[in-house]
Amino acid sequence: VLLSGALALAFSGEPISVVEPQRVSPVPVRPEMVHIPSGRFWMGSPEDEAGHRDNEGPVHEVRVSAFEMMAVPVTRRLYREVIQPETLEADADMRPVTVVNWYGAVQFCNRLSEREGLMPCYRMDDDPESVVWDRAATGYRLPTEAEWEYACRAGSQTRFFFGDDADKLDRYAWLRGFGYPVGQKEPNDWGLYDMYGNVLEWCWDWYGPYTEESQIDPSGPQGGNYRVLRGGWSFGDPVGLRSAGRLRFEPEFRDEDIGFRCVR
């Protein structure tokens, strides 16, 4: 009966109402931030750690000031809300945003800062590839590599933030594939989700070798060819999901398994 009624309206020339996709509330959603206390830790992995790679040593002591970190990676919903709010639909999903290069990630940080009335951390002038970090700014930014590992470890010095037993990884990380809805696995002791598995995450630092010297709030080399990525990137191999694991890619690179999260 309903179908015949609709057909009758169609052939009668009467207009048929079309249901538009529901848009989300204009009230912006603020990302959940987790307070990371100041402290010190041993960055990197010792040579006798199972899965150790040469670029993870030498182990060195690092002191980190307090900061806040997003509880989960930036989602597609948050990214679209900040960058393209006019295209956001109510069912915008909670998977991590991906296929964003390093420059796109820092631009997002600035846009999110501006939306919340905070001073943007990055100056790019007319050249988006010439990024300067204003350390006096109060806005959102990418974590340094040291901040990322410190937050991931959450006070631990073992292979994983929950210990050395890789058989427990499934409780905390997606072991195959990537791009799953965020926050579905258990968090670390500081309340951070998806630090292992799901997607790789951009860090601020240019990639470079470690030294044995103790450091305070390091932010990497002054320049280079690659930016650091942490977390994520596992296809059933727990070696890639250790707290000390690090990768590198050109800042222009983007892929479906690369995302990011912000800090303040």
C-alpha positions in Angstrom: 0.0 0.0 0.0 2.8 2.4 0.9 4.6 1.6 -2.4 1.5 2.1 -4.5 0.9 5.4 -2.7 4.4 6.6 -3.5 4.1 5.6 -7.1 0.8 7.4 -7.3 2.4 10.6 -6.0 5.2 10.2 -8.4 3.0 9.9 -11.5 0.6 12.5 -10.3 3.3 15.2 -10.5 3.1 15.9 -6.8 6.5 16.7 -5.2 8.0 13.9 -3.1 9.9 15.1 0.0 13.5 13.9 0.1 15.0 13.2 3.5 18.3 14.9 3.8 21.2 13.4 5.7 21.0 14.4 9.3 23.7 16.9 10.3 25.4 16.9 13.7 24.8 19.6 16.2 26.7 22.8 15.5 28.1 22.6 19.1 31.7 21.5 18.6 32.9 18.3 20.3 36.0 18.8 22.3 38.5 15.9 22.3 39.0 14.0 25.5 42.4 14.9 26.9 44.4 12.9 29.5 46.8 14.6 31.9 50.3 13.2 31.6 52.4 13.9 34.8 55.9 15.1 34.6 58.6 12.6 35.3 61.6 10.7 33.9 62.1 7.4 32.1 64.6 5.4 30.1 63.9 6.0 26.4 64.6 3.2 23.9 65.2 -0.5 24.4 68.2 -2.5 25.7 70.0 -4.8 23.3 68.7 -7.9 25.1 65.0 -6.9 24.7 63.2 -9.4 22.5 62.6 -7.6 19.1 65.1 -4.9 19.8 66.2 -2.9 16.7 69.4 -0.9 16.4 67.6 2.4 16.0 66.1 2.0 19.5 69.4 2.4 21.3 71.3 3.4 23.2 68.9 3.6 26.1 69.1 7.1 27.6 67.4 9.0 30.5 64.8 11.6 29.5 62.9 14.0 31.7 59.5 15.1 30.4 57.4 18.0 31.6 53.7 17.6 32.2 51.3 17.8 29.2 47.9 16.6 28.0 47.4 14.0 25.3 44.3 12.9 23.4 42.9 9.7 24.9 42.5 8.3 21.3 43.8 9.1 17.9 42.1 11.9 15.9 38.9 10.4 14.5 37.4 10.9 11.1 34.5 12.6 12.8 36.7 15.1 14.6 38.9 15.7 11.6 35.9 16.5 9.4 34.3 18.6 12.1 37.4 20.8 12.2 38.5 20.8 8.6 35.2 20.3 6.7 32.3 20.9 9.1 29.8 21.5 6.3 30.2 17.9 5.1 29.8 16.2 8.5 26.9 13.9 8.9 25.5 12.5 12.2 26.9 9.0 11.5 30.4 10.2 10.9 32.4 7.3 12.1 34.9 7.0 15.0 37.7 5.3 13.1 41.0 7.1 13.1 41.5 9.6 10.3 44.2 8.3 7.9 45.9 9.3 4.7 47.0 12.6 6.3 50.6 13.5 5.9 52.7 15.2 8.5 52.0 18.7 7.1 48.3 18.0 7.2 48.5 16.8 10.8 50.2 20.1 11.9 47.6 22.1 10.0 44.9 20.3 11.8 46.5 21.1 15.1 46.4 24.8 14.2 42.8 24.7 13.1 41.7 22.9 16.2 43.5 25.5 18.3 41.8 28.3 16.5 38.4 26.7 16.9 38.9 26.6 20.7 40.4 30.1 20.9 43.9 29.0 21.7 47.2 30.3 20.3 48.3 28.0 17.4 51.6 26.3 18.0 52.9 26.3 14.4 53.9 29.0 12.0 54.1 28.1 8.4 54.1 31.5 6.7 53.6 31.1 2.9 55.6 27.8 2.8 53.8 24.9 4.4 57.0 22.9 4.4 58.7 25.5 6.6 57.1 24.8 10.0 58.2 26.6 13.1 57.0 25.4 16.6 56.2 28.3 18.9 56.9 26.7 22.3 55.1 29.6 24.1 51.8 28.8 22.3 49.0 27.1 24.3 47.3 25.3 21.4 47.3 21.8 20.1 50.4 20.2 18.6 52.0 16.9 17.7 53.7 15.0 20.5 57.5 14.8 20.5 58.9 11.3 20.1 59.9 11.4 23.8 56.5 12.5 24.9 54.9 9.8 22.9 57.0 7.0 24.3 56.8 8.4 27.9 53.0 8.5 27.7 52.8 5.1 26.1 54.9 3.5 28.8 52.8 5.0 31.6 55.5 4.4 34.1 56.6 1.0 32.8 60.1 0.0 31.5 59.0 -3.3 30.1 58.6 -4.3 26.4 54.9 -3.4 26.6 53.2 -1.0 29.0 51.6 -4.1 30.6 54.7 -6.2 30.9 56.7 -8.5 28.7 54.1 -11.1 27.8 53.2 -10.7 24.2 50.3 -13.1 24.6 48.4 -10.3 26.4 48.6 -7.9 23.5 45.2 -8.8 22.1 43.6 -7.1 25.2 45.3 -3.8 24.3 45.9 -3.7 20.5 44.5 -4.8 17.2 47.0 -7.4 16.0 45.9 -7.5 12.3 44.8 -4.7 10.1 44.2 -1.1 11.0 41.5 1.6 11.0 39.3 0.1 13.7 36.9 2.3 15.8 39.0 4.0 18.5 38.8 3.1 22.2 37.7 -0.5 21.7 40.6 -2.1 23.4 41.9 -1.6 27.0 43.9 1.5 27.8 47.3 1.8 29.4 47.5 2.8 33.1 47.2 6.5 32.3 44.0 6.1 30.3 45.4 6.2 26.7 43.8 4.0 24.1 45.2 2.6 20.9 48.8 3.3 21.7 49.5 -0.1 20.2 47.9 -1.2 16.9 45.3 0.5 14.8 47.3 3.2 13.1 50.8 4.7 13.2 51.0 8.2 14.6 53.0 11.1 13.5 55.4 12.8 16.0 56.9 16.2 15.8 60.6 15.1 15.5 62.8 14.7 12.6 64.2 11.2 12.7 67.7 10.8 14.0 69.9 8.4 16.0 69.9 8.4 19.8 72.8 9.3 22.0 73.6 8.2 25.6 73.3 11.7 27.0 70.5 12.5 29.4 67.9 15.0 28.0 65.2 17.3 29.2 62.1 17.6 26.9 64.0 16.7 23.7 62.4 17.5 20.4 64.7 15.7 18.0 67.2 17.0 15.4 67.0 20.4 13.9 66.4 19.0 10.4 66.3 15.9 8.3 64.5 14.0 5.6 62.1 11.9 7.7 59.6 12.5 10.5 59.1 9.9 13.3 56.1 7.7 13.6 55.1 5.7 16.6 52.6 3.0 17.6 50.4 1.0 15.3 51.6 -0.9 12.3 51.2 -4.6 13.2 50.2 -7.5 11.1 50.3 -10.2 13.8 53.9 -9.4 14.8 54.2 -8.1 18.3 57.8 -6.9 17.6 56.3 -3.8 15.9 54.1 -3.0 18.9 56.7 -2.5 21.6 56.8 0.8 23.5 60.3 1.6 22.1 59.5 0.8 18.4 60.0 3.6 16.0 59.6 4.2 12.3 60.2 7.0 9.8 58.7 8.4 6.7 59.0 11.5 4.5 56.7 14.2 5.9 54.9 14.3 2.5 54.0 10.6 2.8 50.5 9.5 3.5 48.9 6.1 3.7 45.8 4.3 5.0 47.6 3.1 8.1 48.9 6.5 9.3 47.1 8.8 11.6 48.0 11.0 14.6 46.9 12.4 17.9 47.4 15.8 19.5 48.8 17.0 22.7 48.8 20.4 24.6 
